[in-house]
């Protein structure tokens, strides 16, 4: 399995979630994030200490679907401008759904 992490501009989240649903992606986790990237190093030294608002998404997906999902993300939020975000693909060693504990009927 793979874990796809992406950090994007918040305004593109609705567009991205629509694309992921249409692409039959089984699930996504969304978190608020802050940070800075390469685009701020070159633009304004007054931004030292300033963090921009971002959204981080994570998707656990089968290996053979990872590049398809990367393309869905890139196509949904990529504008070709500096600061669109980043997509990271990690090997996911283990994943398990959290389920209700099964009690031993003999106890």
N, C-alpha and C positions, 0 to 999 in steps of 0.2 A: 504494500500500500504506500501511497504518497500523502504527504500533508502539504497542501498549497496554502501559503500565507501571502496575503497581498495588503499593501497599504495604499489607500486611494484618497482622493478628495471627497469629503462628505457629500457634496452635491451630486456625485455620480452614483451614490449607493442605490437609489431607486432604479436607475437604468441597469445597474449591474444585477440586482436581485431579479429583475424581470428577465434578463438574459439567462441567468442561471436556472430559473424555473422553466423557461422555455427549452433550455438545453437538458432538462431532466437530471440536473445535479441533485443528489439525494438530500443534501442538507448543507447549511452554512452557519458559522458562528460569526457574529459581528460585535466588535468592541470599539469604543471610542479610544482614540490615540492622539498623541501629540509628538511632534518631532521637527527635525529640519533635515534638509537634503542638500545635494550638490548645488541646486539652483540658488540657495541662499549664501553660499560661500562667495559667489562672484558678484552678487547684486548690491549689497548694502552692508557696510560694516556697522551701521547703527542697529542691525538686527541681532547683535550679539546677545545671547541669552533669551531670545524670542523663539518660541516654539509655535508652529502652525498646527491647526486642528486637522486631524486626519481620521480615517476609519480603517481599522484592521479587520480583515476577514480571514477566516480559516476554513478549509474544506478538506476533509479526509476522503480520498478517492482511490479506486483500484488503479494499479500501475498503468494499465492499457488505456485509461481514460484521462490521465493527467495532462497530456499535451493538448487534448481537446478542450479541457477546462481552462488551461492557460490561455488558449486562443480566445475562448469566450470572454474571459476577463479583459484581455488586451483589446479586443474589438469593442467591448462595451464602454471602456473608460479611457482608452488611448486617444489623445488628440494630436499627438506629435509634438507637443510643447514640453518644455522642461518642467518637471514637477508633477507629471501625471501620476507617478507612484512607482511601486516596485512589486514584482511578483517573485516569490521564492518557492522552490519546490524541494521538500525534504523527504528523505526515506522515513517512513513511519514503521517502527518496529512492531508495535502491538497496539491494538484498539479493541475495546470491549464496551458494549452498552451497559449502562447501569440499570439493573433490573431489581424488582422487588425480591427480597430474600425468600428463598423457598424454605419453609420450616419442615423439620422432620416429623411426619405424622405419628411416629412412635414415641415422641417425647411428651 
